[in-house]
Amino acid sequence: MRRLTVDPAAPDPATIAEAARALRDGLLVAFPTETVYGLGAHGLDARAVARIYEAKGRPAYNPVILHVADARAARMLAADWPEAAERLAARYWPGPLTLVLRRADIVPGIATAGLDAVGIRVPAHPVALALLAAAQIPVAAPSANRSAELSPTSAEHVVRALGDRVDVLLDGGDTTLGIESTVLDLTGERPVLLRPGLLTREELELVIGPIDLPAQQAEGDDPRRAPGQLERHYAPRAELAVVPAAELLESVGRATEALVGVLPRTVHVGPRDGLVVIRMPASPRLYAHRLYAALHELDERGCRRVLVEAVPAEATWEGVRDRLARASHR
């Protein structure tokens, strides 16, 4: 792995150009977005995209998202560009929103799990935007981790997860949002929310009107229409359980593991031998920013069980609730 460090406030053009050349040459480049670090490859090169799947141990039925520099580049990847896409792109790109659209013929089937739709987004991180502008290609970039494991929000997380499976690591510091993008499917008669994120369903409905939830979830080896649809995903090595606030202290007291991690939000959990307590923020955005980093820390400290205080059942917490539910799935 070649590690290149850049200042996210002012990415060095020569360093960015080196990483862009690596992408065009079919190499794997990990880089920061505002959500999590992505494992990037030339999105129109089937062999390069296949290297992502190999490096991550990613199942072929789980598609990847193509990252582009602007809406003009996104339109080239779509067989059609509905009015809803135009309005959402104008309002939320660059940003943590992925649009699933009918794919153009130039998009390789390996990037879409063989389906006729492709996820596309324009990330808001200055390093990612500089890289995409320099590379002048769509970049396939799922999270830079092993499949179904914790997403990385720092360069160190990428190193620990993938090591030399990555050719170039573009270290632009910690990510700012901390959980993956909202994914919205625009291929049907009505939009469908495939993955919640920090952009809520209600916010998107203000721009394009009513949005449906999936009628059913794909299971087993059936192709997914977008990433983030696996039953178990975003999971630490430790066994994770989400516990109502009223039951958290009792659950801590019953835990028998030698070292237990606890992520309280409102409940006071006092210090005790065998506990690693990381108090989580009160707001959903700050919580999302902290979540994966906290779980990475508990894994590194050797916790075998993690107890997480349940978060509120409100729309602004929907993305966080989704990640915790999938991380706790057994």
Buried (B, 14 or more C-beta within 10 A) or exposed (E): BEEBEBEBEEBEEEBBBBBBBBBBEBBBBBBBBBBBBBBBBBBBBBEBBBBBBEBBEBBEBBBBBBBBBBBEBBBEBBBEBBEBBEBBBEBBBBBBBBBBBBBBEEBBBBBBBEBEBBBBBBBBBBBBBBBBBBBEBBBBBBBBBBBBBBBBBBBBBBBBBBEEBBBBBBBBBBBBBBBBBBBBBBBEEEBBBBBBBBBBBEBBEEEBEEBEEEEEEBEEEEBBBBBBBBEEBBBBBBBBBBBEBEBBBEBBEEBEBEBBBBBBBEBEBEEEEEBBBBBBEEEBBEBBBBBBBBBBBBBEEEBBBBBBBBBBEEEBBBBBBBBBBBBBBE
